[in-house]
Amino acid sequence: MKPNNFIPVKSASRSAFFRTWVEVLTPWHKLAPRERDVFARILEQYYILRKKVDDPELIAEFLWTNASRKDMRESLGVSRPHFQLMLTALRRQGVLEGDKINPRYLPHLSEDPNLGLYIFFDWSTKNNPVSENKQD
């Protein structure tokens, strides 16, 4: 199926890209604004590490080192306890699964600065649990 709508989204910086990415996905993760800030910063830190390390297990390990956490906290301007509270909230919301980022919310980036996000809308009644439960 070929996409029939195209909406370009410009980002002025890498940080702005990750914040916009998290905003676009808000209907699925339902994070509060401050939780979105923290999650965007975690995604950015993951991206920085991914450029240096190929192994996803090592990236997850490096992402949560004291130095990495400190860098994220300082860039967000939050205390250690507040950051921990935000991580707990992100786990509760399902965007973090333990110490790993839920792959559903992880953008698949390459050296190409363009990223496509496809959202498939299914409005048919066949096998659609929303329409099956609908009462007119």
NORDA-V638801 format. One record per run of one state. SS is the DSSP state (2 for helix, 1 for strand, 0 for the rest). FROM is the first residue (numbers start at 0). TO is the last residue. Records with the same first field share a line. If there is no record, write none. Layout:
SS->FROM-TO + FROM-TO
This chain:
0->0-12 + 24-24 + 29-31 + 50-54 + 63-64 + 76-78 + 93-94 + 97-98 + 101-101 + 105-127 + 132-135
2->13-23 + 25-28 + 32-49 + 55-62 + 65-75 + 79-92 + 102-104 + 128-131
1->95-96 + 99-100
